[in-house]
Amino acid sequence: MIKGLATRLVLALSLLIPVVATAQDQRSVEDEHGTFTISGTPERIVVLEFSFVDALAAVGISPVGIADDKKWSE
């Protein structure tokens, strides 16, 4: 009886692992248009300012593009 209950409990808990992993892989972002959820890990990152390139390089990420604001001399 107890062995069967323990087996069912372990099985039930193992079914929750993917749910917990999925919940941690989502981020909510709020801006002037409202709140939206981003799921997954970003694969292609574009930076909008040169200072962001240094920040990404510090954590080992290479952006696929950099915006050119034509004000590089300022």
C-alpha positions, 0 to 999 in steps of 0.5 A: 500500500505505502509502496504504491502511494510513494510511487504515485507521489513520485510520478505526480511530482515528476510531471510537475518538473516541466511546468516549473522549468517552463515558468522560469523561462518566461519574462514579463515586460511592461512598456507604454503599450502594456505588459507582454510575456517573452518565453524562451532564450533570445537567440539573435540580439540587436543593440540600439546603442554602442554602450550596450555592445560592451555590456553584452561582451562582458557576459559573452554575447555577440549581437547580430546587429548594431543600430547606427544613429549617425552620432558616433562622434558625440 
